[in-house]
């Protein structure tokens, strides 16, 4: 089998497909959209590329090199590859540059060790019943005060998930003590993925709907009518800062949620303040919201992306810089229930971003 590969490079002469042999042991992993490592030219280091097609043979078969490695974690769908091709043609850039926009933040560095990874932490769970542990303490089968302290803390907090680091701190024990308890069958230490949550320290009180004035109500009614009938329409709200546009957006997002639809709101970076995000959090709660903007750490942006990709986030808020806005769109953009709100201030919205949004307009992908 032969893979057609786009090399990850911004060199114009490399903006084309190259044929590579797919080794038998990698054929099961070789799918369109997969990221691969391969030899290229006379370079000693392996280059990264993307499989954009698979075929039976090649006219250059006797000259072809083989793919060295396939990354199993991430791949792009056929639809995203086609969109990347359209973007490259439209904006005179390399296809690989457009493909990178569709990958999670922090995963595009060529050096593998520089890429962001899932964050994991160790959690501790009891593997014996409290009565059995108490009996072992009474019978002196358990003599170590440190082991007993750790077990009693776990018993007292059995309904909570306890981090290994927290247990060591609160019970004043070392990791070696926990390892001994695990070896003796009293506890189990499990490594689990955890989310880098940018909202974790926020205390947000639930807020109520504001009363719309007549102009706001009129604008809301017209847009909501289109939303309810799943029509593809464009609306421009004109108003100075503080005139109440955001409350209309929030009301419409509420209606979208009732219809089971997702929402994306793109705003100018200067408007994406903590107060703006807090307003949405107070109305919808953090479970339904993902935020993507430059003030977040790479790890936080990566986890917010994954939250969108899993479908856990029903509302995505991003700034209108091209990269951030594009990353707000690409995880779920093929969903026909996607609802996009572009907040434009004096036409400062990045035109290419809007053009990309409006290009996703096949009958199955129209964005009401």
N, C-alpha and C positions, 0 to 999 in steps of 0.2 A: 504494500500500500504506500501511496505517495501523499505527502502533506504539502499543501500550498501555504507558505508562511510569509507573513509581513514582519520584517525586522524592526525591532524597536529602536528607531533612529530618526533624527530630524534632518538627516542628509537627503537632499532632494533626489539624488540618483538612486537611492535605496527605497524610494516610495513605490515599490512594486512587489509582485509575488515571486518567491523563490521556492523551488521544489526541493523537498527533503525526503529521504527514505524513512519510513516509520518502522523501527525494529519490531520483531514479532512480540517481544516481551512488553512493548509499550502500546500495542495496537488497541487493547481494551480501554486505555486511558486517552487515546488520541481522538478527540472530538472537535468539531468546529468551535472556535472560540477559546480553546485551551491555550494557556501560556506555556511556552517551551524554552528550553535552553539548548543551544546548538552551536557547532563550530561555524565560523563565518570568515571567509578570506584567509589571510595568513595570521590572524590574531590567535594568541595562545589562550586567552580567556574565552569562555563561552559567551555568546551573545543571546539576548532574550528576543523572543518573537511570539507571534500569535498565529495559530492555525486558522485560516479563513476558507479552506476547502480541502477535500480529500478525494483522491482519484485512484484509479487502478494502476496507471503507469505514467511514464514521462518520456518525452523524446530525448531527454538528457540523462537517461537512466545510468549509463556507464560512468557518468561524471559526478553523480550526486553523493552528498555526504548524508550522514544519518543524524536524526534527532538524538540528543544525549539524555535529555530529561524532560518530563512533563509535570508541570505543577498541578496537583489534583485539587487544590483548595478552590481556586478561582477560575471561572471561564465566562466568556461573553456569549450571549444568545445570538442567534442568526439575525434577529431584528436590530440588535445593537450594532452588529458589524455593518449591516446595511446603512444604518444611520451614520456611523462613523465614515463610511465611504461618501455619503452625501455631504457631510460636513467638510470633509477634506477637499472635495471638488468645489464646494461653494465658497470656502474661505482660503483656498490655495495653501493648504498645509498638508503635512503627512498624515496618512491614515492612522499610524501608530500613535500620534499625538492626540487624535480624537478618541482612540480606544482607551488611552490612559485616563481620560476624563471620566470614563464610565466604570473605573475600578475604585475600590474603597480607598479613602485617603490614607496615606502612609504606606501603600503597598506597591508604589511605582518605582521606588529606587532600584537601580540596577544591581547594587550590592545587596545580596539577600539579607545579610546581617543588619542592614540599616532599615529594614522594613518593620513596620509595627506588627505585633502579634497579639493574639487574644490574651487578656490578662487572666491569670488563674491564681487562686488562693487555696490553702489547705483548710478543710473543715473537719472537726472531730465529732464522732458519734459513738455513743455507748453501744456495745454489742452484747451486754448482759443486762438482765433486769436489775432494778434498784435493790430488791430484796436479796438477790443472790450476792450482790456486791456488799451489802450491809452484813450479810452472814460471813463473808470472807474476812471483813474487817473485824468482826466480833471474835472469830475463831483464830485471829492472828495470822491467817494465811497471807493477808496483806499487812505488812509492817511499816513500809516506808511512808513517813508523814507526807512527803511531797506527792506520792502517788495517791494517797487517800484524799489530800486536798483537791487534786485535779478531778478525781472521780466524784467527790461531793459537789464540786462546782457544776459538773455536768448533770448530776442528778437534780440539783436545784433549778437548773435552766434547761431541763430536758425538752421543753416545747420550742426552744429557740435553736437556730443554727449557730454554732460556736466556731469562730475562727481559731486556728491553732495559735496564732500570735496573741489573740485576746485571752485565750485560756492560759497561756504561759504568763501573761502579765497579771491577770486577776488572781490566779492561783499561786503565783510566785514560784513557777517551776520552769525547768529547761526543756528544750526539745528532746533531749536524751531521755527524760522521764516519760514523755509521751510515747517515744519509740518503744520503751520497755513495756508500758501498758499495752501497746498494740501487739507486741510480740507475745505477751501473756494472754491475749484474747479478750481484754477488757474494753478496748476501744478500737475504732477504725478511723484512719486518717484518709480522707478523700480529697483529691485535687479537683476543683470545680472552676468553670469559667465564671468570671464576675464582670459586671458592666462598670465602665468608668463613667459614672453618672454626673454630668455637669450641674444637675439640679439638687444634688444630695444634701447640701447645706442650706437650701432655701426653705423658709417657712412661709408658705403661701396660704392665705385665707380664701375660701370660696367666695366669689363675687356674684352679683346678680345682674340680670339684663338691665340696661339703661332704657329709658323711655325715648323712642325716636321722635324727632320733630317731623313735620309734614314732608319736607324735602327728603329727609333720610328715608322715611317710610315709602315714599314714592319710588326712590331709587331701589330700595330693597325689594319692593313688590315686583318691579319689572324684571330684575335679575333672577329673583326666586322663581318667577313663572317659567323662565327658560330652564332653570335648574330642575324644576319639578317634571317638566316634559322632556328632559334629557336632550335639549336642543343645543346645537353648536352655535353660540352667539358670542359676540365681543361687546364689552361695555367699557366706557371710560367715565370714571367718577372724577369730577373736577371740584376741588375745594382747597382752601388754604389750610395750613397746619392748625389742628384743633377744631376743625369744622365737623368732625364726627365720621370720617370715612372708615376708620378702624372698627368702630362699633357695627357698621354695616357688614364689613368683612366677617366679623365674629358671628353675627347673626346668620349669614349665609353659610358659614362653615358648620354652624349648628344644624342647619337644614340639610346640608350634605351628609352629616353624620347620621341623621335620622333615616336618610335614604341608603345608608350603607356605603357612602362614597368617601374616598380619601380627598384630602385638600393639601395643596401646596401654596404657600404664600411667600413671595419674593419681595423684599423691601430694600431700599438703598441702605448701604452699610451704615451710614451715619444715623439712620433711623432704628437700626437693630440694637437698641439699648437694653440693658437689664430690665428697665421699666416696661418696655414693649413686650419682652418675653414673659415677664411676670404677669402681665395682663392676660395673656393667653393661658398661662399656667393656672391662674386663679379661676378661669372660666371652664377649662377643660381637664385640668389635672395633668401631671407629668407623664402618666402612663400612655396617653394618647399622642403626646407631642415629641417630635425630634427637631433639634435645632442644629443647623450647619452654618458656621461662620468662622472667620479667621481668629477670633479671640479664644476659641477652644483649643485645647492641646490636640496633637495629632491622634493620640490614643482615644480621646473623647470623640473626635470627629469619626474615627474608625468605628467606634461602638454605636454612635448615633446612626451611621450608615447601615450597620448590620440590623439595627432596630427597625429601620425602614424596610430593608430587604426581607426581613422575617414577616413583615406585615403587622408588626406590633404597633407601629406609629400610624395613626390615621391623619395626623396633621404634621406637615413639614414646613418649618420656617427657615428661610435662608436669605443671605444678603444677595444683592443683585450683581455682584462681581461675576464675571463669566464663569470662572472655575467653580466657585461656591454654588452659584445658581444651577449650573449644569449638574453638579453632584447632588443637588437637591432633587433633580428630576430623574436621573438615570436609574436608580435602583428599582423604581416601580412604574416607570413611565409607560409601560405597555399595558397597564391596566385600563380597561375602557371606562372604569368608574372614576378615573382621576379628574380632579377638579383643580384648576390652576387659577390663582389670583395674582396678577402682576401689578404691584403697587408702583406706579410711575410718578415721579416728582419732576416736573419741568422736563419731561422726556429723558430723564437721566438713566432710565432703565437700559441696560446693555442691549442694543438692537439685535446682535447675533443670538442672544439667549432667547428672545421672543421669537425670532425666526425659527430656531430649532424647535421650540414648543409648537409653533403653528405648522411645522413640517410633519409632525407626528399626527397626521390627519387622515389616515385611511379610514374607511367606514367602521372598522373595529376599534380604532384608537382615537377617535375624536374626543377632544377635551371640552366638556361643557363648562 
